């Protein structure tokens, strides 16, 4: 376990401490360059805003991180080589909050896999929190499908069959 003091936030699921960049386990948040489309058609820099959600949460107390399964001192690494960690915020006189869970509950991230944070994601979607109050591509689609991203940016709507968040029929 380590304290993530003086963390620099990359986006809604990554941060750096010193020279090491970390990824939060089990969630996927928009990259800093990702946009969303509000119901009225307004473009919203949701990736920047979701980055701010993580930044505010990590400033809210002492951030403690560890590998989720606790098996090793060396966390597993994801495809970009970043260690994967689970982190919580410890606030004086309050219960520790799991950061990944809070990011999904606030609609600032989605589960990385379809079986991650299912109930929290359902709650955020039903209450139209964060990303769920708008329309955007799933972060993985945004990162890895340039043609879908280009159509979304140009037409302010997702191409048919693209992975989306919050895009209700008729938008």
C-alpha positions as a Markdown table, in Angstrom:
| # | Residue | x | y | z |
|---|---|---|---|---|
| 1 | Unk | 0.0 | 0.0 | 0.0 |
| 2 | Unk | 1.2 | 3.5 | -0.7 |
| 3 | Unk | -0.1 | 7.0 | -0.3 |
| 4 | Unk | -0.7 | 8.9 | -3.5 |
| 5 | Unk | 0.5 | 12.3 | -2.3 |
| 6 | Unk | 1.0 | 15.1 | -4.8 |
| 7 | Unk | -0.7 | 13.0 | -7.5 |
| 8 | Unk | -1.0 | 14.6 | -11.0 |
| 9 | Unk | -4.2 | 13.6 | -12.7 |
| 10 | Unk | -4.0 | 12.4 | -16.3 |
| 11 | Unk | -7.7 | 11.8 | -17.0 |
| 12 | Unk | -10.6 | 10.2 | -15.1 |
| 13 | Unk | -8.8 | 6.9 | -14.5 |
| 14 | Unk | -5.1 | 7.6 | -14.5 |
| 15 | Unk | -2.8 | 9.6 | -12.3 |
| 16 | Unk | 1.0 | 10.0 | -11.7 |
| 17 | Unk | 3.0 | 10.1 | -8.6 |
| 18 | Unk | 6.5 | 11.2 | -9.3 |
| 19 | Unk | 7.7 | 9.4 | -12.5 |
| 20 | Unk | 5.2 | 6.6 | -12.3 |
| 21 | Unk | 1.7 | 6.7 | -14.0 |
| 22 | Unk | -1.0 | 4.5 | -12.5 |
| 23 | Unk | -4.4 | 3.3 | -13.8 |
| 24 | Unk | -7.4 | 2.7 | -11.5 |
| 25 | Unk | -8.6 | -0.9 | -11.5 |
| 26 | Unk | -11.9 | -1.8 | -13.2 |
| 27 | Unk | -13.0 | 1.5 | -14.6 |
| 28 | Unk | -12.7 | 3.3 | -17.9 |
| 29 | Unk | -13.1 | 7.1 | -18.1 |
| 30 | Unk | -13.1 | 9.4 | -21.0 |
| 31 | Unk | -9.7 | 10.7 | -22.1 |
| 32 | Unk | -9.1 | 14.4 | -21.6 |
| 33 | Unk | -9.8 | 15.1 | -25.3 |
| 34 | Unk | -13.2 | 13.3 | -25.3 |
| 35 | Unk | -16.4 | 15.3 | -25.9 |
| 36 | Unk | -20.0 | 14.6 | -25.1 |
| 37 | Unk | -23.2 | 16.0 | -26.7 |
| 38 | Unk | -25.8 | 17.3 | -24.3 |
| 39 | Unk | -29.5 | 16.7 | -25.1 |
| 40 | Unk | -29.8 | 20.3 | -26.4 |
| 41 | Unk | -26.9 | 19.6 | -28.9 |
| 42 | Unk | -24.2 | 21.5 | -27.0 |
| 43 | Unk | -20.8 | 20.0 | -27.2 |
| 44 | Unk | -19.3 | 19.4 | -23.7 |
| 45 | Unk | -15.7 | 18.7 | -22.9 |
| 46 | Unk | -16.7 | 15.8 | -20.7 |
| 47 | Unk | -13.2 | 14.2 | -20.7 |
| 48 | Unk | -11.8 | 17.3 | -19.0 |
| 49 | Unk | -14.7 | 17.5 | -16.6 |
| 50 | Unk | -14.4 | 13.8 | -15.6 |
| 51 | Unk | -10.7 | 14.4 | -15.0 |
| 52 | Unk | -11.7 | 17.2 | -12.6 |
| 53 | Unk | -14.0 | 14.7 | -10.7 |
| 54 | Unk | -11.0 | 12.5 | -10.0 |
| 55 | Unk | -8.8 | 15.4 | -9.2 |
| 56 | Unk | -11.3 | 16.8 | -6.7 |
| 57 | Unk | -11.8 | 13.4 | -5.1 |
| 58 | Unk | -8.1 | 12.8 | -4.7 |
| 59 | Unk | -7.7 | 16.2 | -3.0 |
| 60 | Unk | -10.5 | 15.4 | -0.6 |
| 61 | Unk | -8.3 | 13.4 | 1.9 |
| 62 | Unk | -5.4 | 10.9 | 2.1 |
| 63 | Unk | -5.3 | 8.7 | -1.0 |
| 64 | Unk | -4.2 | 5.1 | -0.3 |
| 65 | Unk | -3.5 | 2.7 | -3.2 |
| 66 | Unk | -2.7 | -1.0 | -3.5 |
| 67 | Unk | -3.1 | -3.8 | -5.9 |
| 68 | Unk | -6.7 | -4.9 | -5.6 |
| 69 | Unk | -6.0 | -8.6 | -5.0 |
| 70 | Unk | -3.1 | -7.8 | -2.6 |
| 71 | Unk | -1.1 | -10.8 | -3.9 |
| 72 | Unk | 2.0 | -8.9 | -4.8 |
| 73 | Unk | 3.9 | -5.7 | -4.0 |
| 74 | Unk | 4.2 | -5.2 | -7.8 |
| 75 | Unk | 0.8 | -4.3 | -9.4 |
| 76 | Unk | -0.1 | -5.9 | -12.7 |
| 77 | Unk | 0.3 | -3.6 | -15.7 |
| 78 | Unk | -2.1 | -2.7 | -18.4 |
| 79 | Unk | -1.5 | -2.4 | -22.2 |
| 80 | Unk | 0.2 | 1.0 | -21.8 |
| 81 | Unk | 2.6 | -0.4 | -19.1 |
| 82 | Unk | 0.9 | 1.5 | -16.2 |
| 83 | Unk | 0.5 | -0.4 | -12.9 |
| 84 | Unk | -3.2 | -1.1 | -12.1 |
| 85 | Unk | -4.2 | -0.1 | -8.6 |
| 86 | Unk | -7.2 | 0.2 | -6.4 |
| 87 | Unk | -7.3 | 3.4 | -4.4 |
| 88 | Unk | -9.5 | 4.9 | -1.6 |
| 89 | Unk | -9.8 | 8.3 | -0.1 |
| 90 | Unk | -9.5 | 8.4 | 3.7 |
| 91 | Unk | -11.1 | 11.5 | 5.2 |
| 92 | Unk | -11.0 | 12.4 | 8.9 |
| 93 | Unk | -14.0 | 11.1 | 10.7 |
| 94 | Unk | -15.5 | 9.4 | 7.6 |
| 95 | Unk | -15.6 | 6.0 | 6.0 |
| 96 | Unk | -12.9 | 5.4 | 3.4 |
| 97 | Unk | -14.3 | 5.7 | -0.2 |
| 98 | Unk | -13.2 | 3.5 | -3.0 |
| 99 | Unk | -12.3 | 5.9 | -5.8 |
| 100 | Unk | -13.3 | 3.7 | -8.7 |
| 101 | Unk | -16.7 | 2.9 | -7.2 |
| 102 | Unk | -17.3 | 6.6 | -6.6 |
| 103 | Unk | -16.2 | 7.5 | -10.2 |
| 104 | Unk | -18.8 | 5.1 | -11.6 |
| 105 | Unk | -21.5 | 6.2 | -9.2 |
| 106 | Unk | -21.0 | 9.8 | -10.1 |
| 107 | Unk | -21.2 | 8.9 | -13.8 |
| 108 | Unk | -17.6 | 9.9 | -14.4 |
| 109 | Unk | -16.5 | 6.5 | -15.6 |
| 110 | Unk | -17.9 | 3.1 | -16.6 |
| 111 | Unk | -16.8 | -0.4 | -15.8 |
| 112 | Unk | -13.8 | -1.5 | -17.8 |
| 113 | Unk | -15.4 | -4.8 | -18.5 |
| 114 | Unk | -19.2 | -5.4 | -18.8 |
| 115 | Unk | -19.2 | -7.3 | -15.4 |
| 116 | Unk | -17.3 | -4.5 | -13.5 |
| 117 | Unk | -19.4 | -2.1 | -11.3 |
| 118 | Unk | -22.7 | -3.3 | -12.8 |
| 119 | Unk | -25.0 | -2.0 | -10.0 |
| 120 | Unk | -23.1 | 1.3 | -9.7 |
| 121 | Unk | -23.3 | 1.9 | -13.4 |
| 122 | Unk | -27.0 | 1.1 | -13.5 |
| 123 | Unk | -27.6 | 3.6 | -10.7 |
| 124 | Unk | -25.7 | 6.3 | -12.4 |
| 125 | Unk | -27.5 | 5.6 | -15.7 |
| 126 | Unk | -30.9 | 5.6 | -14.2 |
| 127 | Unk | -30.2 | 8.9 | -12.4 |
| 128 | Unk | -28.5 | 10.3 | -15.5 |
| 129 | Unk | -25.4 | 11.3 | -13.6 |
| 130 | Unk | -22.3 | 12.7 | -15.4 |
| 131 | Unk | -21.8 | 11.0 | -18.7 |
| 132 | Unk | -25.2 | 9.4 | -18.6 |
| 133 | Unk | -26.9 | 12.8 | -18.9 |
| 134 | Unk | -25.3 | 13.3 | -22.4 |
| 135 | Unk | -24.3 | 11.2 | -25.4 |
| 136 | Unk | -20.7 | 10.0 | -26.1 |
| 137 | Unk | -18.8 | 7.1 | -27.3 |
| 138 | Unk | -17.6 | 4.5 | -24.9 |
| 139 | Unk | -14.0 | 5.5 | -23.9 |
| 140 | Unk | -12.6 | 2.3 | -25.6 |
| 141 | Unk | -14.5 | 3.2 | -28.8 |
| 142 | Unk | -13.2 | 6.8 | -28.6 |
| 143 | Unk | -9.6 | 5.6 | -28.2 |
| 144 | Unk | -9.5 | 2.7 | -30.7 |
| 145 | Unk | -12.1 | 3.5 | -33.4 |
| 146 | Unk | -10.9 | 6.7 | -35.2 |
| 147 | Unk | -13.7 | 6.5 | -37.9 |
| 148 | Unk | -16.4 | 6.3 | -35.3 |
| 149 | Unk | -14.8 | 9.1 | -33.4 |
| 150 | Unk | -14.6 | 11.3 | -36.5 |
| 151 | Unk | -18.3 | 10.7 | -37.3 |
| 152 | Unk | -19.3 | 11.5 | -33.8 |
| 153 | Unk | -17.3 | 14.7 | -33.8 |
| 154 | Unk | -18.6 | 15.8 | -37.3 |
| 155 | Unk | -22.2 | 14.8 | -36.9 |
| 156 | Unk | -22.7 | 15.2 | -33.1 |
| 157 | Unk | -24.2 | 11.7 | -33.0 |
| 158 | Unk | -22.7 | 8.3 | -32.8 |
| 159 | Unk | -22.5 | 6.1 | -35.9 |
| 160 | Unk | -24.7 | 3.1 | -35.8 |
| 161 | Unk | -23.3 | 0.1 | -34.0 |
| 162 | Unk | -20.7 | 2.1 | -32.0 |
| 163 | Unk | -20.3 | 1.6 | -28.3 |
| 164 | Unk | -22.0 | 4.5 | -26.6 |
| 165 | Unk | -22.8 | 6.0 | -23.2 |
| 166 | Unk | -26.1 | 7.8 | -22.5 |
| 167 | Unk | -27.3 | 8.2 | -26.1 |
| 168 | Unk | -31.0 | 7.7 | -25.8 |
| 169 | Unk | -33.1 | 7.2 | -28.9 |
| 170 | Unk | -34.1 | 10.4 | -30.7 |
| 171 | Unk | -30.9 | 12.3 | -29.8 |
